Amino acid sequence: MIVYFYMLARLEEQFMLKKIQNIAAPLGIFLIFASCGSLKQPRTVFTPPDYTEQEAVDNEKRRIAKLEQDLPVKALWRAYLLGDAETLAMYQSKLFEKLKKAVEEKKYSDALKYYKSLENTGFKDFSAPSMSISEISANFTKDIPGFSANPRLFPKTIAECVDATVTIWVDKGIKFENGAGYADRVIGSGFFIDERGYIVTNHHVISDIVDPKRKGAARLFIKLARDDETRIPAKVIGWDERLDIALLKAEVDPPFILELGSGSELSIGDKISAIGTPLGLHGTITGGIVSNIDRKLTSGGGVFQIDTPINSGNSGGPCIDSKFRVQAIAFAGIQQYQGLNFAIPIVYLRQDLPFLYSGGKRSHVWLGAFGHTKKEGLEDTGIEVQYVMPGGTANMNGIEAGDIIAFTDGRRINSIEDVQAVFRSAVPETIVTCSFFREGERKDALVYLDERPENPGYEIYKSDLIAHTFVPIFGMELTPSSTIYSRKYTITDILNGSVADESGFSVTDPVYIADVDFIEDNSVILVSLSTRKKKRGYLDITMRIGNRLDNHYYF
């Protein structure tokens, strides 16, 4: 019996939208013969250096020296791990000079990570900079649009809320299909948050403007709700692909600006209204209720599910409560199903705005690990580490599978949602504190917040043996079962709720991996394999399973 079993697992059609459209897709079964293709694995797997050996110490000092030029905080962290007081003091001194320069040049994001990293590695003499860390933090958030908005411009009616929204136009010129030319454009929505003309929208609305891979010019415009004929030029200030948020600016005096809520003010069943330009219809408002406040549909955190109609063109528009405050940003709807629409909680925008206002692409952080919330009864008690990537921050600090992370950056971590909330506000390339438990014993460490890759699962696959990478990617732990055939494995563990679990695999099932492919710019993995499932009466089955290589369990 030869079967092709392909799990969609929320594959995207167009970034977020396709992810949403496929969440309810059924499993498809097709007849196909699996080919025996390539199966690449790394030649070597990184192991942390043994600093009890002098050769390892000398090699590490050379690595640190190379890191210092481009990654000075990482160099300091590696010097701290080395445990050599003289080397640590030298790189603390180097980073302190960069801190002073960052303060002088008003690069407060850099100053924050330098100050915190020095402080956490035991540096004491901060007398030279003219600012304390609290003053640096205050300057980092100074003049942020939306944080100190002018109440005089807040709407007092629904009609005025509509006037605070705009239509976003991305003009990509002309496209040709079947010998005919068509206007190539993207239409979305946005809303004013500041009297200086700052506008919030979705990243996927303006992605063609900031995509370095895209060939050809694209121009950005907005249209005011009161004037749907005049196109006003706008520019992208900052964007966050992971949270699907972007900050724009237009040289215009907005008639009204919307007040940002907190997101925590909404509960299931509360009324919410969406304003935007669905199907090109300017200034449209639709109403409904909040159906759920924590749908796990993005890697950045849970989102709101609302039954308020969201259509093409609504993306980036505000979702407001009864007091006319923005509580969420519309970003996706499942058009073939009624009442299934989704919005980004406004708390994510609040955490993101200082970085967006700084300009450019917003990068996020991670430790190079994978895990789930650890529960004792009905209580969340921390994050159970289920996989650690070789060479990653967690691995370098000695964190292992089975450890329970309970504190990060001085904050109590009860769940995977807690650590994602901490990381959404974190500055990449910062050294922070971390505490974890191993067999009941508390261990403290200083971890380096590395820049999160676009597809963490792909980086893991490149860094480790396939038997280990299948834990975070598919939720199955494999053990080689043959010294002759390198593609033969036995399943030794299955994570509850994982792709492997939902695909009907069991512990002790044999697995032969025939081929591994990556699609959608390495964001999706497809694996051809043969097995004899216990749950299928040990019949020979050839399958093809797939999964996305990013979700919120990578941290």
N, C-alpha and C positions, 0 to 999 in steps of 0.2 A: 504494500500500500504506500503510494508516494503522494504526499499532500504538501501543498504550499500554504503555509499558515502565516499570515502577515498581520501583525498588530499595528494599528495606526498610531496609537499612543500620542494623540494630539499633534500630528504633523501640521505644519503651517501652510497656508496658501499665500497669504501676504502678511508676514510677521505675526502680530497678535491675532488678527482676524482669523487666519486659517487655523491657528491653535484652538480658538474658541469653536469654530465651525466643526471641528473634528472630535470634540470631547464626547459626543454622544454617538459617534460612528460605531457600528457593529463590527465584530470580527469578520474578516473575509476569508473564504476558503477557496483555493483555486488549484487546479492540477498543473504541476510543473516538475521538470527534472532539474535538480540542483546541480550546478557545475562545481568542479573542484578547482578553486582559484587560489590566489596567493593568500598567505597568512603571515603577515609581517609582524615580528616582535623585536623589541629593542635588543641590541647586541649585549648590552650590560644594563643592569638595574642599579640605580644609585643606592649606596649605603652611607650613613653618616660616618665621617672620619673618626678614627680612634686617636684622641688627643694624648693618649699615654705614650704614643710612639713619636719620637722626635721628627721623623720624616713626614708624618702626617701633619704635625704642627708647622713645619717649614712650608709644606705645600699649601696649607691653609692661609698662612701669612701672605703668600704670593697671590692667592685668589682674592683675598681681602683688598690688597693693593690695587688689583685690576678693577674691583667693584667700586672703589672709592670715587672714581672719576664720574660715573653716570648714576650710581646708586649709593650715595654716601650713607644713608640711613641703614641700608642693608649691610654695608661694610661695617658699620658700628655694631650692628646686631651680631654679625659673624665674629667680630672681635670679642663681644661679650660671651658668646658661646665657647670661644677658644679658652677663656679663663685665664688669659695672660694679662696681668694688671698693667704692664707697660704698654702693650699693644692697645688695650682698651683706652687708656688715658690719651694716647696719641690720636686715636680716631674720635674721641670725645672732643678734643681740642680742635680738630679739623672741622667737625660738624658745628661746633660753637661759632667758628668764624662764618660759616654759612648762615647760621641763625642771625647773627648781627647784620650781615649783608641783606638778608631777606627782610628784616625789619626796616632797614634804611630804604630799601626799594619798594616797600609797602606790598610785598608778596606774602600776604598774611596766611594763605593756605600752606605755603612752604614753611613759614615761621612756626605755625602750629605743630606740624609734624616733627620739626627739628627740636622744638622746645620739649614736647612730650617725650620724644625718644631719648633725649639727653637726661631728662628727669627720671625716667624709668630705669635707665642704666646706672643711676647713682651719681650723676653729675650734680654738683652743689653750687658752684659759683656762677650765678646768673646776674651779677651786678652790672656787667657792661651793657647789655641791651637797655634801651630806654623804656621798655615795656615789660610788664609781667605777662604771664600766660593768659590771665583773665582780660587784660587790655588788648592783647593780640586777638583773642577770640571775639571781643567786642568789635574790633575793627574789621574782622573777617565778615561779620554779619551786619556791618554798618551800611545803611542806605539800600538794603536788600529790598527790591520791589515786592510789595504785598505784605511786608512785615510791619510797616508803619504807614499804611495807606491813609489818605485824607478822607475822614468820615463824611465830609461835605459832599463828596462825589458818590457816596453809597446810594443805590437805588431805594426808592420808597414804594415802588409799584412793580408789578410784573413787566409792564411795558418798558419801564426804565431798565430792568434787568436785560431785556432784549437789546436795548440800546448799548449795553455794556459788552455785547458780543460782536464778533466780526466773522466774516467769511475769509478763509485762507485760500489763496490761489497759488499754485505752483505751475508756472507756464514752462513746459518742456519743448515748445516749438511744434513741429509737424512730424507725425509718424506716417509711414507708408505701409499700406496693407493691400495686397492684390492690385498693385498699380495705382491706387488712389491715396491721396493725402488727407490726413485727419488732424484736427487740433489735439495735441497731446498735453493734457493737463490733469492736475490733482486738485480736488476741491475738498476742503475740510472746514473745521470751525475752530474758534479760539475766543478768548475773553480778556479784557483789560484788567490788570491787577494793580496798576500804578498810574498816576497822573502824568508821568513822563512818557507814556506810550508803550509800556511793557505789556506783552501779551503772552498767555500760556496756551499751548496746543499740544497735540501728540507728536512724538518723534516720527511716527510712520507717515504723518501728513507731509512733513518737510524733509523726509529722508533723502530724496533725490538731490536736494540742495547741498547736503553735507556728506554724501557718499563719495569717498575718494576713488572708488572703482568705477563710478559712472562716467561715461564719455559723453560729451556734449554739454552745452550750457543749459541752465535752468534759472528762471527768475521768480522771485517771491513777491507777492502782493497781498494786500488785505482790502476788503470792502466793508465799509461801515454799514450797520443795520439801517441807518437813516438814508443812506445813499448807496444803492446797490449797483450803480453804474460806474462810479469813479474807482479806479484801481490805484491804491496808495502803495508805493514801494516799501518793503520791510526787509529786515535782515535777521538772521539767526544769531543769537548771542551765545547760547549754550544748549546742549542736547544730551539726553540720557536714553540710550537705546534700550537698556535693560528695563527701566521703569516706564518707557514709552512716553516721555515728557520732553518738551522743548520750550525754551524761552526766546521770544522774538521781541523786536523793537521796531516801531514805526514812528516817524516824525509827525505826530498828530496829537492834538489835545483831545483825549477821550471825553465823550459827554458824561459817562459814568464809569465807575470801576467797581468790581465785585469784591466784597469782603470774603476773606478766606476763613472757613470754619475750622474745626479740629478733626472732623471725621468721627470722633468718639461720641458726638452728639446724636448720631443716628442709630436706630435700632431696627430690628426686623419688623416690618409692618408700617414704618413711618413713611409719610408721603414725600415724594421727591419729584422734581421737574427737570427736564433736560431741554437746553436751548441750543440751537445750531442751524445748520443749513443742509438738512437731509435732502438728497436728490437735487441739490441746487436751489432749494426753496429757502430764501433768506429769512432769518428771524422767525424760525418755527419753534414753538414750544410744545412739548408733550409731557404728560403727567402719568404717575404711577406710584408704586411703593417699593420699598427695599425688601427684596426676597431673601437675601443672605448677605452677611457682612464679611465672610472669610472664605471665598472660593479660591482654592489653590490652583490657579491657572497660569501664573507667571512665576519666573524664578526669583522675582524681587519681593514677593510676599503675596498675601491673600488680597483679593479684590472684591468689590461689591457686586452682587447679582441684583439687578433691578428688573421690574417688568415694564418700566417706562420705555416706550418704543425708541430704538436706536437704529438708524438707517445709514446707508452710505452717505457721507457728507457731514454726519453728526460728530465724527471723530474729533476730539480736542475741545468740544463744547462743554460748558459748565453744567453740573447737576446741582441744583440749589434746593435748600429746604424752605420751610414756610416763612422763615425770617430773611429770605433772600441771600443767605450765605452759601458760598460754594462748599459743598461737602465731598464732591468727587468730580472726576473728569471722564466723560464718556469716551470709550475706546473700542468697543466691539459689540456686535449683535449677531445672533444666529437668525438669518432672515427666513430660513425655511421652517423655523419653529417660533411660535408666538410667545412673547413674554420672557425670553431668555436673552438678556442683555447685560453688559458688564461695564463697570466704571472703576477708575483708579482712585483709591482713598486720598483725600486732600492732605493727609498727614505725610504721604510720600512726597508730595510737592513741597511741603514746608521743610522737610529734611533736605530736599534737593536744591532748593533755590539758591543758597549761598554758593554752591558749586556751579550751577548754571549761570549765575550772575558773574562769576569769575571768568567765564568764557570758555568756549571749546567743548570737547567731548568730556562727559562725566565718566570717570572710571570708578569701578567698585573694588571691593577687597575680598580676600578669602584666605584660608589657612591651608588649602590643599587637602581637604578632608571631606568625608561624606558620612552622614548619620541621621538619626531620627530622634524624636523626643523620647526620653526615658520616662516611663510611668511606673509609679508604685500605687497600685489600686487605681483610683481615679485622679491622682495627683501627678502633675508634671514635676519632675525633679532635676532635669538637666538634659544634655544632649549625649546620647550614646554614640560614640564614635564606632562606625562599622567598617571604615576603610581610611587609610592614610596614603597619600601619593608619595612615592619615593622622591626625595629631594625637595619636597614642599616644606613650608614653615612648620606644620605639625610634626612631620617626620624628623626634621632637624632638632626639634625640641624634645624628642623622645616620646611623643604622644602616640599611643597604639590603639588598635581596634580593641574595643571593650572598655576603654576609659570613659568616664562620665565628666563632661565639661560643665562646670557649675558657675564659673565667674569669668567674664571677659571685660577688660578695660574698667575694672572696678565695679561692674554691674552684675547683679545676680541673673543667671541664665537658667530658666526653668524649661525652655522649649526651643525648638528650631526657630520658631517665630521670634523669640526674644533675641537670639543672636543675629537674625536678619535685620531686626530693628536697630541694633547697635551698629551693624555694618553699613546700614544705609546712611548713617551720619559720619562714618569714619573716613579719614583721609588716607588714601593709599600711600604705602611706603612709610608707615609709622610703627614704632615699637610699642606694644601695649602689654599689660599684665594678663595672665590667664591662669586659672586654677582648675584642676581636674582631680577626680578621684579614681584610684586604682585599687580594687579589692578593699574599699573602705578607707584607704590611706590618702590623705590630701597631698597633692603635689603642686607647687607653684612654678610658673615659667614666665619668661618674657618672649612673646611671639611677634613676628614681623608680619604686618598686614600687607601681603603681596597683592599686586594688581590682579583682579579676577579675569581669567581669560574669557573670550566670547563663548566658547564651548568647553566647559571644564572637563566633561567626559572624554573629549577628544585628546586633551592634554594628558589625561590619566592613561588613556590607551597607548599613547606614544611613549609613556614613561615606565610602564610596568608590563609584566608578563600577562598574557591574556587570561590565564587562570584566575588572577587576582582582579583584573579590571572588570570582570563580569559581575563582581559584587556591587559596585555602584551603578554600573550601566544597566544590568538586567536583574539584579537581586539574587544571583545564584553564585555560590562559592564552588569552584571547581578544583579537583585534585587530579594531576596526571595519573592515568591508569595503565600506561604502557611505556616501557623504556625503549621500544622500537618505533612505535607510531606516536609522533609528537602531537597529533591532533586529537588523540583519544583522552577523555576525561571522565571522571565520576562526580556527580553533584553531591557535595557534602553538607550544604546548608542552603536554605531558601528563606529570603526575607519576606515577611508577611506583607501582602498588598503590592508586591513588586510585579514587574512584567513576567518574571519566571513563575511566580505564584499564580497569577491570573491566566497564564498560558498552560497551566496544568502540569508543570514539572513537579517532581518529588525527589527527596533525598534518596540517594543510591541509584538514580537513573543514570545510565551511561550516555555520554554525549560525544559525537564526532563532529568537529568543526570543519566544514568544507571551505568556507569562504567568508571574508569580511569586506564589506563595501561601505563607503561614506558618500552621502549626497547632501545637497543643499549647503554647499560651502562648509562641509564637515560638521554640520549641526545635527545630522541624523545618521545613525549606524544601522546597517542591515546585515544580518548574519544568517548564512545558510548552514544548517546542521542536521545531523541524523541522530535519532535517539530511539530508545525503547521505553516508553513511559509506563510506569507502574499503573497509572490511572487509566491507561488505554489497553490494558491486558498484555503489555510487553510486545505489541505489534511494532514492526519496523516502520518508522515514520521519518520522512525528510521534511524539514520545516524551514521557514524563513521568518525570523522575528526582527522587529525593529524598535528603536526607541530614540527619543531626542537626547542630546548630549548636554543638556542644561536643565536644571530644575532647582527648587529652593532647598533641596537636601544636600547640595554641594555647598560647603561653607569654608 
